Amino acid sequence: MQLEILIEKFQQKDEKAFETLYNMYSSSMQGVIYNIVRDTDIAEEVMQDVFIKAWHNASTYSAKKGRFFTWILNIARNSAIDKTRSKNFKNSKQNLNSDFFVDILETSESLDTKTDAIGIAKFVDKLAKKCIEVIELLYFKGYTQLEASEALDMPIGTIKTRNRNCIQELRNMVLE
């Protein structure tokens, strides 16, 4: 079935379309979520919530604004970040040793197979080093722009501009 038709049926609350999209995207979403929360059980829980949010907000998706995968990926990323900022999550991680807080991705080669299910690593590798740093922090490690600004010791405006430019460069590579 064509993706456009599948998404249309999903937006019309077709459960079979939901199941098909879930099977298509759940492992990629879970990989992205895991890279942020670093806990398999929590990643599964958040991933379930992501698809429920997508189901309830399906009418807000527009192909004119971007791909469905990108739309649901943003829901996943934002949900994972929200989870790490929740009081319960912070309390559950209070007794962890410092290894938990070491950078999750040292290089773009360390993207695990679930995260790279869509093959994005080969495109990220082609970006300039300054782009790779920003994209890894913001999209794979779940940093806010302010946190990335502090981690890279750069003004937040530079982070925002670099993020926008690097994502555009990545988009151009993927669409070529």
C-alpha positions, 0 to 999 in steps of 0.5 A: 500500500502506498504511504500516502494512502496509508497515512490518509487511512491513519488520519481517518482512524483506520486501526489497520493503518495504525498497526502498519505504521506502527510496525514500520516505524516503532523500532526507529522511534524506540532507538531515537527515544532510547538514545535520549532516555537510556532505559529500555523500559522507559523507551518502550513506554514513551514509544507507546505514548508517541503512537497514541499521541500521533493517533489522537493528533493525526489530523494535524499532520500535513504532507505539505509541511514534511514527511510523516516519518519526520512528523512522528520523529519530532513527536518521539524526540519531544516526548523523550525529552519531556520524559527526561525532564519529568520529576519521576524520571529525575528521581529514578535516576538520582542514584545512578553513577556518573557513567550514565551522564557521559556523552551518549554518542561520541561520533556519528559512527556510534549510532546504533542500528535502531536509530539508524534504521532510516540510513541517516548516519551516512548523510550525517557523516558527510556534513562538516564537523561543526554540523555533526556536533550540533546535530548529535547534541540536539537530535541524538542526545536530546539537548536543548539549544541552551544546553548545546550552547553551553556544551559547545561554548557558543552563543545560542544564536550561533547554535540556532543558525548552525542548526537551521543551516545544517538541517537544510544541508542535510535535507538537500543531501537526502532529497538529491 
